[in-house]
Amino acid sequence: MEKNIDLRVKRTYKLLSDALIKLMGQKPFEKITITDICNEAMIHRTTFYTHFDDKYALLRYTMSTIEDPYDSIEVKEKTFSGYKHYYMKIAENTLAYINKNIDIFRIFLKKNREDSFITYFHRMFSKKLEKRFYEAEKSSGISLPVPVPVLANLYSGGCISVIVWWIENDMPCSTDDLLEYLNIIIRQVDYDSIP
């Protein structure tokens, strides 16, 4: 019986997530109501509130169901060059992740360019970078040249801005070319020469 309940809950989550994705392709996230989501999913509002506090919780859940491109990456070399290599690996995984889910990202960006989706994705990316940078500082005993939140926000903001541009312009260059451009930019800072 418990297995059936789990399957029903999973089905409800999927219906709500699919409805949110579809609606985000039609109008900005901020204009989507719980009623819109429930009508699209053909689910009662009380069922929605049984599982989610609000549409932001549903958005977080929906984003969490897309494979996490960051957790498997480690800072292997405990130097500032190692941090640069880590960032480039994050950028590479992010582009692979977006390519794999390009239809969803196009839908999210279609009507939500200045909206909560971009903000949410930036925060998620930045928090992942912060966590890893802090871990790497602790394990290596080497401090980054600037506060971790500053570097994490700069890298995540820059990467996301470039990726949004890339998607909105129908991917005018290959992922390999885009990664090489990011690598050229990151290479301009010689981290190992920073005291």
N, C-alpha and C positions, 0 to 999 in steps of 0.2 A: 504493500500500500504506500509506504514512504517513497518508493521509487516512482510511483505514479504522481505523487505530489511534486517531487523534484522535476519530473518531466513537464508537468503543467506550469510550474513556476518558470522553467526555462523557456517554454513556449510563450508565456506572457511577456517575459523580458525581450524575447526576439521580436514579437509583434510590436511592442512599444518602441524598441530600437529602430526597427525597419520603418515604422511610421514617422519617427523623428527625422530619420535620414531623408525620407521622401519629402516631408514638409520643408526641411531646410533647403531643398532644391527649388522650392516654390516661393519662399519668403524668408526674410531675416529671422534668425533664432529669437530675437527679442519680441517679435510680433506673433510668435507661435504660442498658443495657449494650451493648457492641459486639456481643455475640451477638444481642441483641434487634434491633439495627439490621440486622445481616446476615441474620437470619431473615426480617425484614419485607421487605428488598430482594431476598431470594433470591440473595445473593452470599456467597461463601466469605470467611471471616475473613482469609485470606492476601491476598485481593484488596483487602479494606478497608485492611489495613496497607501494601499497596503504594502506596496513594494518600494515606492520612491517618495521622498519628501516634497520634491518639486521637479521642474523640468531640468534644472541644473544637475541634480542627482542623476537623472536619466542620461543627460549628456555625458557626465563622468563615466557612468556605466558603459554607455555606447562606445566611448573612446577606449575604455579599458578592455573591450572585447577584441579590439584590433591588436594583433600581436605586438608586444613591447620590443622595440628595436634596440633598447639600451642595456638591459640587464645582463646580457652575456658578455659585455665588453669590460675589459680591465685595463688599468694603467700598468703596463708590464715593466717599463723602464722608469725608475724612480728619479727622473731628471725633468727639467723643463721641456726638453725635446720629447720626453715621454708623454707629457701633457698634450703637446701639439699632436703627436701621433694618436693619442686617445681621442682628441677632438675630431681629427680627420676620420677616424673609424666611426665615431658617432654620426658624422655627416654622411658617410658612405651608407651606414645602416639606415639612416633616416630616409635617404633617397630610395634605397631598395624597398623600404617599408611603404613609402608613398607610391612608388611604381606598382607594387603588389596590390595596393588599395586605391588606385588612381580614380576609379569611378566615384568612390565615396568622397575622396578629397575634392574632386571637381564639384560634386553636389554641395559639399559644405562651403566651398568658396564662392559658388555661384551667387548666392544672395547674402552671404555672411562675411564679406571681406573685412569690415570694420567691427566685427561682432564678437560675441563671447567665444566662438569657436577658436579664432586666432589667439585670443587672450588665454584661453584654457590650454591650448597646445603649447604656447610659449611658456606658461607657468610649469607645465608638466616637464618639458624639455629642460628648463632652467633648474628645476628641483633635482632632476636626475644628474645633471652636470655638477651641481653643488655637492650633492651626496658623494659622488665619486671623487671630486676634487678634495673634499675634506678627508675622505678615507685615504687617498693617496698622500696627502700632506702628513697625516698621522703615521702611516706605515713607513714613509720614507724619511721623516724627520726634516723634510725640506719645505719651506713655506713658499707659496706662490708670490710673485712680485707685487700683486695687488690683492685686495680682499676677494675671497672666493665668490661671494655673491655678485660682485662687479664683473668678474671674468665670466662667470656662468651666464649672467644676463646679456653680456655683450655677445658671447658666442651663440647663445640660443637665439637671441633677437636677430643677429646678422644672418644666421643660417635659415631661420624661418622666413625672413624677408626675401632672401634670394630664392628660396623654394616656392614661395607664393608667386613671385614674379615669373619664375620658370613655368609653373602650372598655368597661370593666367595667360601666358604668351604661347601656349601650346608647345611647351618644351622645345625651345628653339635650338638647343644643343643637347648632346647626349649626356647621360648621367656621368660618364667618365670625364667628359670635358668640364662639366660643372664642378666635379670633385677636384679636377686639376686647377681650375680657377681659384677655388677655395684654398687649395694647398699653396698656390703661389702667394695669395694674400697672407696666409698664416705664416709662411716662411719668412716674410719680411721682418718678423720679430725674432731675434736670436735670443731665445729664453735662457740658454746656458750662459750667456754673457751678462745676465742680470744678477747683481750681487744678492 
